[in-house]
């Protein structure tokens, strides 16, 4: 009778170890691709919004004009913004 309890205990411990190892492998395999491509993953699920520096309208990053420092809703606003900056100097 004791031998059966011991056997069940061994099987139980074995199952816990297997379950834990599977969890660790699962978490690691899920984390690695996310760490490799965080930007592309975000853009596919929910595209990040940017604000036009000229008029303040919000638009998807893929539709925005970027001059290396600020984002704009249109090429015209990019030019307007740069003209305004030049005149301010
Ligand atoms: Zn604008």
PDB file of the backbone (N, CA, C, O) and the ligand in Angstrom, with CONECT records:
HET     ZN  A 101       1
ATOM      1  N   UNK A   1       0.839  -1.215   0.000  1.00  0.00           N
ATOM      2  CA  UNK A   1       0.000   0.000   0.000  1.00  0.00           C
ATOM      3  C   UNK A   1       0.865   1.253   0.000  1.00  0.00           C
ATOM      4  O   UNK A   1       0.579   2.211  -0.719  1.00  0.00           O
ATOM      5  N   UNK A   2       1.911   1.246   0.798  1.00  0.00           N
ATOM      6  CA  UNK A   2       2.817   2.391   0.855  1.00  0.00           C
ATOM      7  C   UNK A   2       3.494   2.616  -0.488  1.00  0.00           C
ATOM      8  O   UNK A   2       3.745   3.751  -0.894  1.00  0.00           O
ATOM      9  N   UNK A   3       3.787   1.504  -1.175  1.00  0.00           N
ATOM     10  CA  UNK A   3       4.459   1.576  -2.481  1.00  0.00           C
ATOM     11  C   UNK A   3       3.590   2.299  -3.500  1.00  0.00           C
ATOM     12  O   UNK A   3       4.102   3.052  -4.329  1.00  0.00           O
ATOM     13  N   UNK A   4       2.285   2.078  -3.446  1.00  0.00           N
ATOM     14  CA  UNK A   4       1.346   2.727  -4.387  1.00  0.00           C
ATOM     15  C   UNK A   4       1.307   4.231  -4.118  1.00  0.00           C
ATOM     16  O   UNK A   4       1.339   5.038  -5.048  1.00  0.00           O
ATOM     17  N   UNK A   5       1.239   4.599  -2.839  1.00  0.00           N
ATOM     18  CA  UNK A   5       1.216   6.020  -2.479  1.00  0.00           C
ATOM     19  C   UNK A   5       2.513   6.694  -2.946  1.00  0.00           C
ATOM     20  O   UNK A   5       2.499   7.806  -3.473  1.00  0.00           O
ATOM     21  N   UNK A   6       3.625   5.993  -2.739  1.00  0.00           N
ATOM     22  CA  UNK A   6       4.926   6.507  -3.179  1.00  0.00           C
ATOM     23  C   UNK A   6       4.954   6.692  -4.697  1.00  0.00           C
ATOM     24  O   UNK A   6       5.475   7.688  -5.199  1.00  0.00           O
ATOM     25  N   UNK A   7       4.388   5.725  -5.418  1.00  0.00           N
ATOM     26  CA  UNK A   7       4.344   5.771  -6.888  1.00  0.00           C
ATOM     27  C   UNK A   7       3.495   6.954  -7.363  1.00  0.00           C
ATOM     28  O   UNK A   7       3.877   7.679  -8.282  1.00  0.00           O
ATOM     29  N   UNK A   8       2.337   7.136  -6.720  1.00  0.00           N
ATOM     30  CA  UNK A   8       1.450   8.252  -7.078  1.00  0.00           C
ATOM     31  C   UNK A   8       2.160   9.574  -6.804  1.00  0.00           C
ATOM     32  O   UNK A   8       2.058  10.520  -7.585  1.00  0.00           O
ATOM     33  N   UNK A   9       2.867   9.626  -5.707  1.00  0.00           N
ATOM     34  CA  UNK A   9       3.621  10.826  -5.335  1.00  0.00           C
ATOM     35  C   UNK A   9       4.680  11.148  -6.392  1.00  0.00           C
ATOM     36  O   UNK A   9       4.852  12.307  -6.771  1.00  0.00           O
ATOM     37  N   UNK A  10       5.387  10.121  -6.864  1.00  0.00           N
ATOM     38  CA  UNK A  10       6.427  10.295  -7.889  1.00  0.00           C
ATOM     39  C   UNK A  10       5.797  10.816  -9.184  1.00  0.00           C
ATOM     40  O   UNK A  10       6.314  11.743  -9.807  1.00  0.00           O
ATOM     41  N   UNK A  11       4.674  10.208  -9.580  1.00  0.00           N
ATOM     42  CA  UNK A  11       3.977  10.629 -10.809  1.00  0.00           C
ATOM     43  C   UNK A  11       3.504  12.076 -10.667  1.00  0.00           C
ATOM     44  O   UNK A  11       3.612  12.874 -11.598  1.00  0.00           O
ATOM     45  N   UNK A  12       2.984  12.392  -9.493  1.00  0.00           N
ATOM     46  CA  UNK A  12       2.490  13.739  -9.211  1.00  0.00           C
ATOM     47  C   UNK A  12       3.615  14.769  -9.321  1.00  0.00           C
ATOM     48  O   UNK A  12       3.447  15.814  -9.950  1.00  0.00           O
ATOM     49  N   UNK A  13       4.754  14.471  -8.710  1.00  0.00           N
ATOM     50  CA  UNK A  13       5.923  15.361  -8.774  1.00  0.00           C
ATOM     51  C   UNK A  13       6.393  15.508 -10.221  1.00  0.00           C
ATOM     52  O   UNK A  13       6.730  16.604 -10.668  1.00  0.00           O
ATOM     53  N   UNK A  14       6.411  14.398 -10.938  1.00  0.00           N
ATOM     54  CA  UNK A  14       6.834  14.397 -12.341  1.00  0.00           C
ATOM     55  C   UNK A  14       5.922  15.299 -13.183  1.00  0.00           C
ATOM     56  O   UNK A  14       6.398  16.047 -14.037  1.00  0.00           O
ATOM     57  N   UNK A  15       4.626  15.222 -12.938  1.00  0.00           N
ATOM     58  CA  UNK A  15       3.671  16.045 -13.678  1.00  0.00           C
ATOM     59  C   UNK A  15       3.859  17.533 -13.361  1.00  0.00           C
ATOM     60  O   UNK A  15       3.764  18.377 -14.252  1.00  0.00           O
ATOM     61  N   UNK A  16       4.122  17.843 -12.114  1.00  0.00           N
ATOM     62  CA  UNK A  16       4.342  19.247 -11.728  1.00  0.00           C
ATOM     63  C   UNK A  16       5.589  19.792 -12.426  1.00  0.00           C
ATOM     64  O   UNK A  16       5.582  20.907 -12.948  1.00  0.00           O
ATOM     65  N   UNK A  17       6.658  18.995 -12.429  1.00  0.00           N
ATOM     66  CA  UNK A  17       7.911  19.420 -13.080  1.00  0.00           C
ATOM     67  C   UNK A  17       7.669  19.627 -14.580  1.00  0.00           C
ATOM     68  O   UNK A  17       8.110  20.620 -15.159  1.00  0.00           O
ATOM     69  N   UNK A  18       6.969  18.682 -15.191  1.00  0.00           N
ATOM     70  CA  UNK A  18       6.682  18.796 -16.632  1.00  0.00           C
ATOM     71  C   UNK A  18       5.852  20.046 -16.929  1.00  0.00           C
ATOM     72  O   UNK A  18       6.134  20.781 -17.875  1.00  0.00           O
ATOM     73  N   UNK A  19       4.838  20.272 -16.116  1.00  0.00           N
ATOM     74  CA  UNK A  19       3.962  21.425 -16.298  1.00  0.00           C
ATOM     75  C   UNK A  19       4.750  22.725 -16.156  1.00  0.00           C
ATOM     76  O   UNK A  19       4.578  23.655 -16.944  1.00  0.00           O
ATOM     77  N   UNK A  20       5.612  22.778 -15.147  1.00  0.00           N
ATOM     78  CA  UNK A  20       6.426  23.970 -14.913  1.00  0.00           C
ATOM     79  C   UNK A  20       7.372  24.217 -16.080  1.00  0.00           C
ATOM     80  O   UNK A  20       7.514  25.350 -16.540  1.00  0.00           O
ATOM     81  N   UNK A  21       8.020  23.158 -16.558  1.00  0.00           N
ATOM     82  CA  UNK A  21       8.949  23.294 -17.689  1.00  0.00           C
ATOM     83  C   UNK A  21       8.217  23.770 -18.942  1.00  0.00           C
ATOM     84  O   UNK A  21       8.713  24.626 -19.675  1.00  0.00           O
ATOM     85  N   UNK A  22       7.026  23.203 -19.179  1.00  0.00           N
ATOM     86  CA  UNK A  22       6.235  23.617 -20.335  1.00  0.00           C
ATOM     87  C   UNK A  22       5.856  25.092 -20.253  1.00  0.00           C
ATOM     88  O   UNK A  22       5.866  25.810 -21.253  1.00  0.00           O
ATOM     89  N   UNK A  23       5.524  25.524 -19.042  1.00  0.00           N
ATOM     90  CA  UNK A  23       5.155  26.930 -18.837  1.00  0.00           C
ATOM     91  C   UNK A  23       6.343  27.836 -19.143  1.00  0.00           C
ATOM     92  O   UNK A  23       6.199  28.862 -19.808  1.00  0.00           O
ATOM     93  N   UNK A  24       7.527  27.442 -18.648  1.00  0.00           N
ATOM     94  CA  UNK A  24       8.733  28.256 -18.855  1.00  0.00           C
ATOM     95  C   UNK A  24       9.051  28.347 -20.347  1.00  0.00           C
ATOM     96  O   UNK A  24       9.362  29.423 -20.857  1.00  0.00           O
ATOM     97  N   UNK A  25       8.970  27.204 -21.045  1.00  0.00           N
ATOM     98  CA  UNK A  25       9.254  27.183 -22.490  1.00  0.00           C
ATOM     99  C   UNK A  25       8.229  28.030 -23.232  1.00  0.00           C
ATOM    100  O   UNK A  25       8.573  28.765 -24.157  1.00  0.00           O
ATOM    101  N   UNK A  26       6.970  27.924 -22.821  1.00  0.00           N
ATOM    102  CA  UNK A  26       5.892  28.670 -23.463  1.00  0.00           C
ATOM    103  C   UNK A  26       6.091  30.176 -23.287  1.00  0.00           C
ATOM    104  O   UNK A  26       5.952  30.942 -24.240  1.00  0.00           O
ATOM    105  N   UNK A  27       6.415  30.589 -22.072  1.00  0.00           N
ATOM    106  CA  UNK A  27       6.625  32.010 -21.784  1.00  0.00           C
ATOM    107  C   UNK A  27       7.828  32.534 -22.556  1.00  0.00           C
ATOM    108  O   UNK A  27       7.787  33.629 -23.118  1.00  0.00           O
ATOM    109  N   UNK A  28       8.904  31.741 -22.581  1.00  0.00           N
ATOM    110  CA  UNK A  28      10.119  32.169 -23.296  1.00  0.00           C
ATOM    111  C   UNK A  28       9.867  32.308 -24.789  1.00  0.00           C
ATOM    112  O   UNK A  28      10.308  33.281 -25.400  1.00  0.00           O
ATOM    113  N   UNK A  29       9.167  31.352 -25.386  1.00  0.00           N
ATOM    114  CA  UNK A  29       8.916  31.386 -26.830  1.00  0.00           C
ATOM    115  C   UNK A  29       7.958  32.512 -27.194  1.00  0.00           C
ATOM    116  O   UNK A  29       7.985  33.021 -28.314  1.00  0.00           O
ATOM    117  N   UNK A  30       7.102  32.903 -26.229  1.00  0.00           N
ATOM    118  CA  UNK A  30       6.184  34.026 -26.487  1.00  0.00           C
ATOM    119  C   UNK A  30       6.892  35.360 -26.334  1.00  0.00           C
ATOM    120  O   UNK A  30       6.609  36.307 -27.067  1.00  0.00           O
ATOM    121  N   UNK A  31       7.821  35.435 -25.373  1.00  0.00           N
ATOM    122  CA  UNK A  31       8.506  36.700 -25.105  1.00  0.00           C
ATOM    123  C   UNK A  31       9.503  37.059 -26.196  1.00  0.00           C
ATOM    124  O   UNK A  31       9.614  38.225 -26.575  1.00  0.00           O
ATOM    125  N   UNK A  32      10.226  36.073 -26.701  1.00  0.00           N
ATOM    126  CA  UNK A  32      11.314  36.360 -27.636  1.00  0.00           C
ATOM    127  C   UNK A  32      10.867  37.056 -28.924  1.00  0.00           C
ATOM    128  O   UNK A  32      11.468  38.066 -29.289  1.00  0.00           O
ATOM    129  N   UNK A  33       9.842  36.567 -29.629  1.00  0.00           N
ATOM    130  CA  UNK A  33       9.434  37.276 -30.842  1.00  0.00           C
ATOM    131  C   UNK A  33       8.899  38.672 -30.560  1.00  0.00           C
ATOM    132  O   UNK A  33       9.033  39.569 -31.392  1.00  0.00           O
ATOM    133  N   UNK A  34       8.285  38.864 -29.377  1.00  0.00           N
ATOM    134  CA  UNK A  34       7.770  40.176 -29.007  1.00  0.00           C
ATOM    135  C   UNK A  34       8.907  41.160 -28.781  1.00  0.00           C
ATOM    136  O   UNK A  34       8.808  42.331 -29.147  1.00  0.00           O
ATOM    137  N   UNK A  35       9.987  40.678 -28.175  1.00  0.00           N
ATOM    138  CA  UNK A  35      11.138  41.540 -27.916  1.00  0.00           C
ATOM    139  C   UNK A  35      11.862  41.903 -29.209  1.00  0.00           C
ATOM    140  O   UNK A  35      12.424  42.991 -29.338  1.00  0.00           O
ATOM    141  N   UNK A  36      11.837  40.971 -30.163  1.00  0.00           N
ATOM    142  CA  UNK A  36      12.533  41.205 -31.431  1.00  0.00           C
ATOM    143  C   UNK A  36      11.816  42.253 -32.277  1.00  0.00           C
ATOM    144  O   UNK A  36      12.457  43.095 -32.907  1.00  0.00           O
ATOM    145  N   UNK A  37      10.471  42.199 -32.291  1.00  0.00           N
ATOM    146  CA  UNK A  37       9.715  43.106 -33.149  1.00  0.00           C
ATOM    147  C   UNK A  37       8.626  43.809 -32.356  1.00  0.00           C
ATOM    148  O   UNK A  37       7.444  43.526 -32.550  1.00  0.00           O
ATOM    149  N   UNK A  38       9.001  44.720 -31.466  1.00  0.00           N
ATOM    150  CA  UNK A  38       7.963  45.428 -30.713  1.00  0.00           C
ATOM    151  C   UNK A  38       7.256  46.506 -31.540  1.00  0.00           C
ATOM    152  O   UNK A  38       6.057  46.730 -31.375  1.00  0.00           O
ATOM    153  N   UNK A  39       7.992  47.167 -32.420  1.00  0.00           N
ATOM    154  CA  UNK A  39       7.432  48.277 -33.202  1.00  0.00           C
ATOM    155  C   UNK A  39       6.454  47.766 -34.255  1.00  0.00           C
ATOM    156  O   UNK A  39       5.356  48.302 -34.403  1.00  0.00           O
ATOM    157  N   UNK A  40       6.860  46.721 -34.990  1.00  0.00           N
ATOM    158  CA  UNK A  40       6.008  46.215 -36.060  1.00  0.00           C
ATOM    159  C   UNK A  40       4.756  45.564 -35.484  1.00  0.00           C
ATOM    160  O   UNK A  40       3.681  45.635 -36.079  1.00  0.00           O
ATOM    161  N   UNK A  41       4.902  44.926 -34.313  1.00  0.00           N
ATOM    162  CA  UNK A  41       3.757  44.278 -33.690  1.00  0.00           C
ATOM    163  C   UNK A  41       2.703  45.308 -33.304  1.00  0.00           C
ATOM    164  O   UNK A  41       1.506  45.078 -33.481  1.00  0.00           O
ATOM    165  N   UNK A  42       3.148  46.433 -32.782  1.00  0.00           N
ATOM    166  CA  UNK A  42       2.225  47.489 -32.369  1.00  0.00           C
ATOM    167  C   UNK A  42       1.515  48.093 -33.576  1.00  0.00           C
ATOM    168  O   UNK A  42       0.316  48.369 -33.529  1.00  0.00           O
ATOM    169  N   UNK A  43       2.270  48.297 -34.665  1.00  0.00           N
ATOM    170  CA  UNK A  43       1.699  48.979 -35.821  1.00  0.00           C
ATOM    171  C   UNK A  43       0.629  48.122 -36.489  1.00  0.00           C
ATOM    172  O   UNK A  43      -0.296  48.656 -37.100  1.00  0.00           O
ATOM    173  N   UNK A  44       0.744  46.791 -36.378  1.00  0.00           N
ATOM    174  CA  UNK A  44      -0.241  45.924 -37.015  1.00  0.00           C
ATOM    175  C   UNK A  44      -1.513  45.835 -36.179  1.00  0.00           C
ATOM    176  O   UNK A  44      -2.613  45.784 -36.730  1.00  0.00           O
ATOM    177  N   UNK A  45      -1.373  45.815 -34.844  1.00  0.00           N
ATOM    178  CA  UNK A  45      -2.545  45.670 -33.981  1.00  0.00           C
ATOM    179  C   UNK A  45      -3.274  47.003 -33.826  1.00  0.00           C
ATOM    180  O   UNK A  45      -4.460  47.105 -34.138  1.00  0.00           O
ATOM    181  N   UNK A  46      -2.564  48.022 -33.343  1.00  0.00           N
ATOM    182  CA  UNK A  46      -3.158  49.342 -33.215  1.00  0.00           C
ATOM    183  C   UNK A  46      -2.109  50.383 -33.602  1.00  0.00           C
ATOM    184  O   UNK A  46      -1.123  50.585 -32.893  1.00  0.00           O
ATOM    185  N   UNK A  47      -2.336  51.027 -34.721  1.00  0.00           N
ATOM    186  CA  UNK A  47      -1.350  51.959 -35.247  1.00  0.00           C
ATOM    187  C   UNK A  47      -1.208  53.160 -34.311  1.00  0.00           C
ATOM    188  O   UNK A  47      -2.199  53.713 -33.835  1.00  0.00           O
ATOM    189  N   UNK A  48       0.043  53.552 -34.056  1.00  0.00           N
ATOM    190  CA  UNK A  48       0.286  54.663 -33.155  1.00  0.00           C
ATOM    191  C   UNK A  48      -0.090  55.981 -33.832  1.00  0.00           C
ATOM    192  O   UNK A  48       0.190  56.202 -35.011  1.00  0.00           O
ATOM    193  N   UNK A  49      -0.732  56.845 -33.049  1.00  0.00           N
ATOM    194  CA  UNK A  49      -1.193  58.125 -33.565  1.00  0.00           C
ATOM    195  C   UNK A  49      -0.158  59.201 -33.278  1.00  0.00           C
ATOM    196  O   UNK A  49       0.480  59.207 -32.225  1.00  0.00           O
ATOM    197  N   UNK A  50      -0.003  60.105 -34.228  1.00  0.00           N
ATOM    198  CA  UNK A  50       0.893  61.243 -34.044  1.00  0.00           C
ATOM    199  C   UNK A  50       0.094  62.532 -34.222  1.00  0.00           C
ATOM    200  O   UNK A  50      -1.004  62.528 -34.780  1.00  0.00           O
ATOM    201  N   UNK A  51       0.663  63.628 -33.738  1.00  0.00           N
ATOM    202  CA  UNK A  51      -0.029  64.909 -33.800  1.00  0.00           C
ATOM    203  C   UNK A  51       0.695  65.847 -34.768  1.00  0.00           C
ATOM    204  O   UNK A  51       1.924  65.912 -34.790  1.00  0.00           O
ATOM    205  N   UNK A  52      -0.081  66.561 -35.554  1.00  0.00           N
ATOM    206  CA  UNK A  52       0.490  67.546 -36.468  1.00  0.00           C
ATOM    207  C   UNK A  52       1.016  68.725 -35.647  1.00  0.00           C
ATOM    208  O   UNK A  52       0.295  69.284 -34.821  1.00  0.00           O
ATOM    209  N   UNK A  53       2.266  69.096 -35.877  1.00  0.00           N
ATOM    210  CA  UNK A  53       2.886  70.188 -35.120  1.00  0.00           C
ATOM    211  C   UNK A  53       2.306  71.543 -35.529  1.00  0.00           C
ATOM    212  O   UNK A  53       2.446  72.529 -34.806  1.00  0.00           O
ATOM    213  N   UNK A  54       1.663  71.583 -36.680  1.00  0.00           N
ATOM    214  CA  UNK A  54       1.130  72.854 -37.188  1.00  0.00           C
ATOM    215  C   UNK A  54      -0.300  73.105 -36.706  1.00  0.00           C
ATOM    216  O   UNK A  54      -0.587  74.161 -36.144  1.00  0.00           O
ATOM    217  N   UNK A  55      -1.199  72.139 -36.924  1.00  0.00           N
ATOM    218  CA  UNK A  55      -2.610  72.356 -36.587  1.00  0.00           C
ATOM    219  C   UNK A  55      -3.074  71.500 -35.408  1.00  0.00           C
ATOM    220  O   UNK A  55      -4.158  71.734 -34.874  1.00  0.00           O
ATOM    221  N   UNK A  56      -2.276  70.515 -34.992  1.00  0.00           N
ATOM    222  CA  UNK A  56      -2.592  69.724 -33.798  1.00  0.00           C
ATOM    223  C   UNK A  56      -3.535  68.568 -34.043  1.00  0.00           C
ATOM    224  O   UNK A  56      -3.993  67.938 -33.090  1.00  0.00           O
ATOM    225  N   UNK A  57      -3.839  68.273 -35.300  1.00  0.00           N
ATOM    226  CA  UNK A  57      -4.750  67.163 -35.609  1.00  0.00           C
ATOM    227  C   UNK A  57      -4.013  65.832 -35.421  1.00  0.00           C
ATOM    228  O   UNK A  57      -2.813  65.730 -35.677  1.00  0.00           O
ATOM    229  N   UNK A  58      -4.756  64.814 -34.967  1.00  0.00           N
ATOM    230  CA  UNK A  58      -4.171  63.492 -34.771  1.00  0.00           C
ATOM    231  C   UNK A  58      -4.386  62.635 -36.007  1.00  0.00           C
ATOM    232  O   UNK A  58      -5.464  62.642 -36.600  1.00  0.00           O
ATOM    233  N   UNK A  59      -3.352  61.900 -36.389  1.00  0.00           N
ATOM    234  CA  UNK A  59      -3.443  61.043 -37.560  1.00  0.00           C
ATOM    235  C   UNK A  59      -2.526  59.840 -37.403  1.00  0.00           C
ATOM    236  O   UNK A  59      -1.560  59.895 -36.643  1.00  0.00           O
ATOM    237  N   UNK A  60      -2.825  58.720 -38.134  1.00  0.00           N
ATOM    238  CA  UNK A  60      -1.952  57.548 -38.047  1.00  0.00           C
ATOM    239  C   UNK A  60      -0.536  57.877 -38.518  1.00  0.00           C
ATOM    240  O   UNK A  60      -0.332  58.688 -39.422  1.00  0.00           O
ATOM    241  N   UNK A  61       0.438  57.223 -37.875  1.00  0.00           N
ATOM    242  CA  UNK A  61       1.846  57.510 -38.163  1.00  0.00           C
ATOM    243  C   UNK A  61       2.190  57.264 -39.638  1.00  0.00           C
ATOM    244  O   UNK A  61       3.035  57.957 -40.205  1.00  0.00           O
ATOM    245  N   UNK A  62       1.529  56.270 -40.256  1.00  0.00           N
ATOM    246  CA  UNK A  62       1.842  55.932 -41.646  1.00  0.00           C
ATOM    247  C   UNK A  62       1.374  57.028 -42.603  1.00  0.00           C
ATOM    248  O   UNK A  62       1.908  57.146 -43.706  1.00  0.00           O
ATOM    249  N   UNK A  63       0.386  57.831 -42.200  1.00  0.00           N
ATOM    250  CA  UNK A  63      -0.123  58.913 -43.045  1.00  0.00           C
ATOM    251  C   UNK A  63       0.570  60.242 -42.781  1.00  0.00           C
ATOM    252  O   UNK A  63       0.348  61.222 -43.492  1.00  0.00           O
ATOM    253  N   UNK A  64       1.412  60.266 -41.752  1.00  0.00           N
ATOM    254  CA  UNK A  64       2.013  61.528 -41.332  1.00  0.00           C
ATOM    255  C   UNK A  64       3.274  61.842 -42.126  1.00  0.00           C
ATOM    256  O   UNK A  64       3.939  60.951 -42.654  1.00  0.00           O
ATOM    257  N   UNK A  65       3.582  63.126 -42.196  1.00  0.00           N
ATOM    258  CA  UNK A  65       4.829  63.606 -42.812  1.00  0.00           C
ATOM    259  C   UNK A  65       5.808  63.897 -41.681  1.00  0.00           C
ATOM    260  O   UNK A  65       5.471  64.576 -40.711  1.00  0.00           O
ATOM    261  N   UNK A  66       7.003  63.385 -41.816  1.00  0.00           N
ATOM    262  CA  UNK A  66       7.990  63.494 -40.745  1.00  0.00           C
ATOM    263  C   UNK A  66       9.238  64.179 -41.293  1.00  0.00           C
ATOM    264  O   UNK A  66       9.837  63.723 -42.267  1.00  0.00           O
ATOM    265  N   UNK A  67       9.617  65.279 -40.653  1.00  0.00           N
ATOM    266  CA  UNK A  67      10.790  66.028 -41.131  1.00  0.00           C
ATOM    267  C   UNK A  67      12.055  65.697 -40.353  1.00  0.00           C
ATOM    268  O   UNK A  67      13.079  66.360 -40.525  1.00  0.00           O
ATOM    269  N   UNK A  68      11.998  64.679 -39.497  1.00  0.00           N
ATOM    270  CA  UNK A  68      13.152  64.289 -38.693  1.00  0.00           C
ATOM    271  C   UNK A  68      13.018  64.760 -37.262  1.00  0.00           C
ATOM    272  O   UNK A  68      13.737  64.287 -36.382  1.00  0.00           O
ATOM    273  N   UNK A  69      12.103  65.689 -37.018  1.00  0.00           N
ATOM    274  CA  UNK A  69      11.906  66.212 -35.661  1.00  0.00           C
ATOM    275  C   UNK A  69      10.423  66.250 -35.300  1.00  0.00           C
ATOM    276  O   UNK A  69      10.031  65.804 -34.222  1.00  0.00           O
ATOM    277  N   UNK A  70       9.598  66.785 -36.206  1.00  0.00           N
ATOM    278  CA  UNK A  70       8.162  66.920 -35.951  1.00  0.00           C
ATOM    279  C   UNK A  70       7.370  66.162 -37.012  1.00  0.00           C
ATOM    280  O   UNK A  70       7.871  65.861 -38.095  1.00  0.00           O
ATOM    281  N   UNK A  71       6.110  65.863 -36.663  1.00  0.00           N
ATOM    282  CA  UNK A  71       5.210  65.190 -37.601  1.00  0.00           C
ATOM    283  C   UNK A  71       4.099  66.155 -38.023  1.00  0.00           C
ATOM    284  O   UNK A  71       3.696  67.037 -37.264  1.00  0.00           O
ATOM    285  N   UNK A  72       3.621  65.962 -39.248  1.00  0.00           N
ATOM    286  CA  UNK A  72       2.614  66.863 -39.820  1.00  0.00           C
ATOM    287  C   UNK A  72       1.551  66.067 -40.546  1.00  0.00           C
ATOM    288  O   UNK A  72       1.793  64.946 -40.991  1.00  0.00           O
ATOM    289  N   UNK A  73       0.359  66.663 -40.664  1.00  0.00           N
ATOM    290  CA  UNK A  73      -0.750  65.993 -41.316  1.00  0.00           C
ATOM    291  C   UNK A  73      -0.623  66.086 -42.835  1.00  0.00           C
ATOM    292  O   UNK A  73      -1.160  65.248 -43.559  1.00  0.00           O
ATOM    293  N   UNK A  74       0.088  67.106 -43.312  1.00  0.00           N
ATOM    294  CA  UNK A  74       0.232  67.279 -44.751  1.00  0.00           C
ATOM    295  C   UNK A  74       1.562  67.971 -45.053  1.00  0.00           C
ATOM    296  O   UNK A  74       2.194  68.558 -44.175  1.00  0.00           O
ATOM    297  N   UNK A  75       1.958  67.884 -46.299  1.00  0.00           N
ATOM    298  CA  UNK A  75       3.215  68.513 -46.712  1.00  0.00           C
ATOM    299  C   UNK A  75       3.104  70.041 -46.581  1.00  0.00           C
ATOM    300  O   UNK A  75       4.074  70.724 -46.252  1.00  0.00           O
ATOM    301  N   UNK A  76       1.906  70.550 -46.847  1.00  0.00           N
ATOM    302  CA  UNK A  76       1.673  71.991 -46.733  1.00  0.00           C
ATOM    303  C   UNK A  76       1.897  72.506 -45.327  1.00  0.00           C
ATOM    304  O   UNK A  76       2.490  73.567 -45.128  1.00  0.00           O
ATOM    305  N   UNK A  77       1.410  71.731 -44.333  1.00  0.00           N
ATOM    306  CA  UNK A  77       1.586  72.146 -42.944  1.00  0.00           C
ATOM    307  C   UNK A  77       3.043  72.044 -42.515  1.00  0.00           C
ATOM    308  O   UNK A  77       3.503  72.806 -41.665  1.00  0.00           O
ATOM    309  N   UNK A  78       3.770  71.094 -43.110  1.00  0.00           N
ATOM    310  CA  UNK A  78       5.193  70.971 -42.811  1.00  0.00           C
ATOM    311  C   UNK A  78       5.923  72.226 -43.290  1.00  0.00           C
ATOM    312  O   UNK A  78       6.781  72.774 -42.598  1.00  0.00           O
ATOM    313  N   UNK A  79       5.556  72.660 -44.492  1.00  0.00           N
ATOM    314  CA  UNK A  79       6.180  73.861 -45.054  1.00  0.00           C
ATOM    315  C   UNK A  79       5.775  75.113 -44.266  1.00  0.00           C
ATOM    316  O   UNK A  79       6.604  75.982 -43.996  1.00  0.00           O
ATOM    317  N   UNK A  80       4.490  75.192 -43.902  1.00  0.00           N
ATOM    318  CA  UNK A  80       3.996  76.322 -43.105  1.00  0.00           C
ATOM    319  C   UNK A  80       4.742  76.413 -41.781  1.00  0.00           C
ATOM    320  O   UNK A  80       5.146  77.492 -41.347  1.00  0.00           O
ATOM    321  N   UNK A  81       4.917  75.244 -41.144  1.00  0.00           N
ATOM    322  CA  UNK A  81       5.576  75.189 -39.839  1.00  0.00           C
ATOM    323  C   UNK A  81       7.030  75.655 -39.949  1.00  0.00           C
ATOM    324  O   UNK A  81       7.518  76.400 -39.099  1.00  0.00           O
ATOM    325  N   UNK A  82       7.702  75.215 -40.986  1.00  0.00           N
ATOM    326  CA  UNK A  82       9.105  75.593 -41.191  1.00  0.00           C
ATOM    327  C   UNK A  82       9.218  77.078 -41.537  1.00  0.00           C
ATOM    328  O   UNK A  82      10.161  77.745 -41.113  1.00  0.00           O
ATOM    329  N   UNK A  83       8.255  77.595 -42.308  1.00  0.00           N
ATOM    330  CA  UNK A  83       8.246  79.016 -42.646  1.00  0.00           C
ATOM    331  C   UNK A  83       8.038  79.869 -41.391  1.00  0.00           C
ATOM    332  O   UNK A  83       8.656  80.920 -41.224  1.00  0.00           O
ATOM    333  N   UNK A  84       7.146  79.385 -40.510  1.00  0.00           N
ATOM    334  CA  UNK A  84       6.863  80.082 -39.256  1.00  0.00           C
ATOM    335  C   UNK A  84       8.099  80.097 -38.352  1.00  0.00           C
ATOM    336  O   UNK A  84       8.409  81.100 -37.710  1.00  0.00           O
ATOM    337  N   UNK A  85       8.801  78.947 -38.319  1.00  0.00           N
ATOM    338  CA  UNK A  85      10.015  78.857 -37.483  1.00  0.00           C
ATOM    339  C   UNK A  85      11.088  79.812 -37.998  1.00  0.00           C
ATOM    340  O   UNK A  85      11.782  80.459 -37.214  1.00  0.00           O
ATOM    341  N   UNK A  86      11.218  79.896 -39.325  1.00  0.00           N
ATOM    342  CA  UNK A  86      12.248  80.751 -39.918  1.00  0.00           C
ATOM    343  C   UNK A  86      11.963  82.228 -39.609  1.00  0.00           C
ATOM    344  O   UNK A  86      12.869  83.000 -39.294  1.00  0.00           O
ATOM    345  N   UNK A  87      10.669  82.601 -39.710  1.00  0.00           N
ATOM    346  CA  UNK A  87      10.295  83.985 -39.474  1.00  0.00           C
ATOM    347  C   UNK A  87      10.442  84.363 -37.992  1.00  0.00           C
ATOM    348  O   UNK A  87      10.651  85.528 -37.654  1.00  0.00           O
ATOM    349  N   UNK A  88      10.327  83.349 -37.116  1.00  0.00           N
ATOM    350  CA  UNK A  88      10.444  83.589 -35.690  1.00  0.00           C
ATOM    351  C   UNK A  88      11.886  83.840 -35.275  1.00  0.00           C
ATOM    352  O   UNK A  88      12.156  84.499 -34.270  1.00  0.00           O
ATOM    353  N   UNK A  89      12.802  83.303 -36.065  1.00  0.00           N
ATOM    354  CA  UNK A  89      14.214  83.446 -35.696  1.00  0.00           C
ATOM    355  C   UNK A  89      14.733  84.867 -35.879  1.00  0.00           C
ATOM    356  O   UNK A  89      15.903  85.137 -35.609  1.00  0.00           O
TER     357      UNK A  89
HETATM  358 ZN    ZN A 101      -1.822  69.925 -39.845  1.00  0.00          ZN
END
